[in-house]
Amino acid sequence: MHDFQFIVNGKLNKYTRWEDIPEEFDHIIKFVFDLPPEPHTQEDHDEIHKMEKKFNELMEKENARSNIHRSS
């Protein structure tokens, strides 16, 4: 099961689907996704890549938000 934890409006929120993560959040606390068992199919590799891409997008959002708060 996926385990995503984010601080949203100062409160810890837990999600099991990345689609449920809100567009705006304060901080990423945990982003753990299940890897399919080996050997991996092309579909498995595509899913892993999608999760890595999503994590990187979320990190960019968090960094941008942190930079805005620091400059205020």
C-alpha angles and dihedrals in degrees: 000000000000116000117201121169124184137171107235119180090345095307131105112245126186126208135182096192121057088214088067095058107111122242091238123048138148103228143353109237102171134004110177122157128182117253114219115243118268140290089061121214122215087259089055091051090049091052092048090049091049091053092048090050091049091050091051091049091051091048090053090052092049092048092048091050091048091050091052091052093047093052093049 
